[in-house]
Amino acid sequence: MTIRSAAVVGTGAVGEALAGNLVKHGIDVQLASRDAEKNRQLAAKLGPRARAVETKAVEGVDVVFLAVPAAAAVAVLEEATGIKNAIVVDCTNPLTWDAGPVHAPPEEGSVAAQLARRFPGVRVVKAFNTFGAEFHGDPKLGATTADVYLAGDDAEAKRAVSELATTLGFEPVDVGPLRNARNLEALAILWVHLATVGGKGRQVAFKLLRR
């Protein structure tokens, strides 16, 4: 399948940057956020391909990006009852802070696995979670581009998200089944460490290199 429409739930820095990249590449975007005024302002800023909706009104899209705090992911899918046929891309990373970021996954091992268990009819892909908002908006990394790592059990869903990642300017890398989502969350925590207490700053991203 080819993704032509998307919903971005969460209009923080990541959600705004991701939505902007989607619109720039011709994808129609529904924006959902608990901050209704900010949501309307972002839709107006992004132009006619973007429209603001309530989370419960998200429907008719090919893919839903969860750009919310990890603890809110389950509640979002409980509220968004119109996305049964959509692919859900989990961009979240559960963490706490103890002199630096600490991975704090649910008992399932990752938020993506938690969502898959709670909503068995939803096709969950873990992706777009291992870099900051700066790369969601602009994937360029020197002379190359940032990687998007994808974990999931639905081959068609991963293929569709991979193709979309390429369209948005990323290099997609399939890292295997959904059980590997925990490894992507851990990699994201490492990125947060490097970008903050590690002193590398936010203009860094991971890249799989080949000889």
Beta strands, then each sheet from edge to edge (+ up, - down):
strand 1: 5-9
strand 2: 28-32
strand 3: 50-53
strand 4: 63-66
strand 5: 87-90
strand 6: 95-97
strand 7: 101-103
strand 8: 123-126
strand 9: 140-141
strand 10: 144-145
strand 11: 147-152
strand 12: 171-174
sheet 1: 3+ 2+ 1+ 4+ 5+ 8+ 11- 12-
sheet 2: 6+ 7-
sheet 3: 9+ 10-
end
